[in-house]
Amino acid sequence: MPKINRRFFLKTSTAGLALVSAGRAAPGETLALGVIGTGGRAQSHLYAAHQYGAKIAAICDVYDVNARRSAKVIEGRQGKAPKLHTDYRKLLEDKSLDGVITATPHHWHARITVDALEAGKHIYTEKPASHVFAEGRKIVDAAKRAKRIVQHGTQMRSSEVTLAADKVLKSGMLGKIVQAKAWGVEPRGGFPQPVADSPVPNGLDWNTWLGPAPKRPYNRNRHRAWNNYRDYGNGEIGGDGIHDIDMMRWGLGAEEHPVKVTALGSRVHVKGEVEFPDNLTVTWLYADGRTAIYENRNFAAYKMHGYDNGNIFYGTKGYMVFSRRGYFQTYLGPKEEKGPGMEGGAGNEAHVANFLDCIKNGRQPRANAETTHLSCGLVHLGEIAYRTSRTVNFDPKTEQVKGDAAANTMLTKKYRAPFGF
């Protein structure tokens, strides 16, 4: 039975750390970045970018409370305050910027990403990069035209755990990987109760916040809990599940779209205002017979295999339990003997370092535009199967649903002028 020794893991882990070190800018090579959307998730990116040698030269936020708070933090770290913008297009006009990071609500990701690429900027975009399926193709095409890179915020792609697990999967000790599963069993404590519309808070450009979404009065729930609503977010499967779905596709080695998708879900626990199910099971079938499965249970106060989020990669000789919490363990043969395993980091800072390193060296990052479209596409096709309650028969070449006009309309969405494509 093949063995992978401690030296293998040390070598693999060192490779991951070397990548992070490579992200540090040498004297005279400091990258200038802009940040669009400076709320909670952006703060970790601001820290990582600064840590690995980049300068945050400009920030943009439609809520000046966020912008000013972030500007103060940045000034404290690098000694100089960034330029402040409320219109991201003005930020993109700054020719001194090498790249941008965006961490807005989902419904803005694709529009900002395409505009950044067309402005000649490399971009790190939070997940999911696309709000609907068709936006993924627009991002891929824009990246090719602009000859700029896209890094998607599925950070586990840059973890030393993933690098080591990849070697195990490719070693053949598990045989051919023919099925992969992703799960999320994070309990959501509750969703906000409906509230009346109210005046727009001071300092918030609500019209721009809505952007491509339908125009409507300000509502605190929609502003603060936007991922509960299809106008702005993608629910559990796109908000958190995309991480495990991306790893599911990676472990399966599926580098194409599926040909058939089914989904079932319901609400058995959720109380409050939300437009998505609290439990969902999606199955994707690929042309060569491989299958992928996603399960989420927001009502579950327990874990699976010790982890609230994870994957299993089923091979013909054994299987691997993997979690983006920084863990994998293999089980070999009919007696399920333990094989190689590892614990480590979740790749957050290394992923930003990989983005910076690729800007400098002209390489494609680990979660590039094509990779992003394939993984986000699973989210969108799963959502379509759930909403239609039908099997989605998909043509990977045309990127259309076969014989289902209603499902095809869900591949895209209506955009409010002037925020559309």
Secondary structure as the mmCIF struct_conf table of DSSP 4:
data_model
#
loop_
_struct_conf.conf_type_id
_struct_conf.id
_struct_conf.beg_label_comp_id
_struct_conf.beg_label_asym_id
_struct_conf.beg_label_seq_id
_struct_conf.end_label_comp_id
_struct_conf.end_label_asym_id
_struct_conf.end_label_seq_id
HELX_RH_AL_P HELX_RH_AL_P1 ARG A 6 ALA A 22
TURN_TY1_P TURN_TY1_P1 GLY A 23 GLY A 23
BEND BEND1 ARG A 24 ARG A 24
HELX_LH_PP_P HELX_LH_PP_P1 ALA A 25 ALA A 26
TURN_TY1_P TURN_TY1_P2 PRO A 27 GLY A 28
HELX_LH_PP_P HELX_LH_PP_P2 THR A 30 LEU A 31
STRN STRN1 ALA A 32 ILE A 36
BEND BEND2 GLY A 39 GLY A 39
HELX_RH_AL_P HELX_RH_AL_P2 GLY A 40 GLN A 51
TURN_TY1_P TURN_TY1_P3 TYR A 52 GLY A 53
STRN STRN2 LYS A 55 CYS A 60
BEND BEND3 VAL A 62 VAL A 62
STRN STRN3 TYR A 63 TYR A 63
HELX_RH_AL_P HELX_RH_AL_P3 ASP A 64 GLN A 78
BEND BEND4 GLY A 79 LYS A 80
HELX_LH_PP_P HELX_LH_PP_P3 ALA A 81 PRO A 82
STRN STRN4 LYS A 83 HIS A 85
BEND BEND5 THR A 86 ASP A 87
HELX_RH_AL_P HELX_RH_AL_P4 TYR A 88 LEU A 92
TURN_TY1_P TURN_TY1_P4 GLU A 93 GLU A 93
TURN_TY1_P TURN_TY1_P5 LYS A 95 SER A 96
STRN STRN5 GLY A 99 THR A 102
HELX_RH_AL_P HELX_RH_AL_P5 HIS A 106 GLU A 118
TURN_TY1_P TURN_TY1_P6 ALA A 119 GLY A 120
STRN STRN6 HIS A 122 THR A 125
HELX_LH_PP_P HELX_LH_PP_P4 GLU A 126 GLU A 126
BEND BEND6 LYS A 127 LYS A 127
HELX_LH_PP_P HELX_LH_PP_P5 PRO A 128 PRO A 128
BEND BEND7 ALA A 129 ALA A 129
BEND BEND8 HIS A 131 VAL A 132
HELX_RH_AL_P HELX_RH_AL_P6 PHE A 133 ALA A 146
TURN_TY1_P TURN_TY1_P7 LYS A 147 LYS A 147
STRN STRN7 VAL A 150 HIS A 152
BEND BEND9 GLY A 153 GLY A 153
HELX_RH_3T_P HELX_RH_3T_P1 GLN A 155 SER A 158
HELX_RH_AL_P HELX_RH_AL_P7 GLU A 160 SER A 171
TURN_TY1_P TURN_TY1_P8 GLY A 172 LEU A 174
STRN STRN8 ILE A 177 GLY A 184
HELX_LH_PP_P HELX_LH_PP_P6 GLU A 186 ARG A 188
HELX_LH_PP_P HELX_LH_PP_P7 PRO A 192 PRO A 194
HELX_LH_PP_P HELX_LH_PP_P8 PRO A 199 PRO A 201
TURN_TY1_P TURN_TY1_P9 ASN A 202 GLY A 203
STRN STRN9 LEU A 204 LEU A 204
HELX_RH_AL_P HELX_RH_AL_P8 TRP A 206 LEU A 210
TURN_TY1_P TURN_TY1_P10 GLY A 211 PRO A 212
BEND BEND10 ALA A 213 ALA A 213
HELX_LH_PP_P HELX_LH_PP_P9 PRO A 214 LYS A 215
HELX_RH_AL_P HELX_RH_AL_P9 ARG A 220 ARG A 224
BEND BEND11 ALA A 225 ALA A 225
HELX_RH_3T_P HELX_RH_3T_P2 TRP A 226 ASN A 228
BEND BEND12 TYR A 229 TYR A 229
TURN_TY1_P TURN_TY1_P11 ARG A 230 TYR A 232
HELX_RH_AL_P HELX_RH_AL_P10 GLY A 235 GLY A 239
TURN_TY1_P TURN_TY1_P12 ASP A 240 ASP A 240
HELX_RH_AL_P HELX_RH_AL_P11 GLY A 241 LEU A 252
TURN_TY1_P TURN_TY1_P13 GLY A 253 GLY A 253
BEND BEND13 GLU A 256 GLU A 256
BEND BEND14 VAL A 259 VAL A 259
STRN STRN10 LYS A 260 SER A 266
BEND BEND15 VAL A 268 HIS A 269
BEND BEND16 GLY A 272 GLU A 273
BEND BEND17 GLU A 275 PHE A 276
BEND BEND18 ASP A 278 ASP A 278
STRN STRN11 ASN A 279 LEU A 285
TURN_TY1_P TURN_TY1_P14 ALA A 287 ASP A 288
BEND BEND19 GLY A 289 GLY A 289
STRN STRN12 THR A 291 ARG A 297
TURN_TY1_P TURN_TY1_P15 ASN A 298 PHE A 299
BEND BEND20 TYR A 302 TYR A 302
STRN STRN13 MET A 304 MET A 304
TURN_TY1_P TURN_TY1_P16 HIS A 305 GLY A 306
STRN STRN14 TYR A 307 TYR A 307
BEND BEND21 ASP A 308 ASP A 308
STRN STRN15 ASN A 309 GLY A 315
BEND BEND22 THR A 316 LYS A 317
STRN STRN16 GLY A 318 SER A 323
TURN_TY1_P TURN_TY1_P17 ARG A 324 GLY A 326
STRN STRN17 TYR A 327 LEU A 332
TURN_TY1_P TURN_TY1_P18 GLY A 333 GLU A 336
STRN STRN18 GLU A 337 GLU A 343
HELX_RH_AL_P HELX_RH_AL_P12 ASN A 348 ASN A 361
TURN_TY1_P TURN_TY1_P19 GLY A 362 GLY A 362
HELX_LH_PP_P HELX_LH_PP_P10 ARG A 363 PRO A 365
TURN_TY1_P TURN_TY1_P20 ARG A 366 ALA A 367
HELX_RH_AL_P HELX_RH_AL_P13 ALA A 369 THR A 388
TURN_TY1_P TURN_TY1_P21 SER A 389 SER A 389
BEND BEND23 ARG A 390 ARG A 390
STRN STRN19 VAL A 392 ASP A 395
TURN_TY1_P TURN_TY1_P22 PRO A 396 GLU A 399
STRN STRN20 GLN A 400 VAL A 401
TURN_TY1_P TURN_TY1_P23 LYS A 402 GLY A 403
HELX_RH_AL_P HELX_RH_AL_P14 ALA A 405 THR A 409
TURN_TY1_P TURN_TY1_P24 MET A 410 LEU A 411
BEND BEND24 THR A 412 THR A 412
TURN_TY1_P TURN_TY1_P25 ALA A 417 PRO A 418
BEND BEND25 PHE A 419 PHE A 419
#
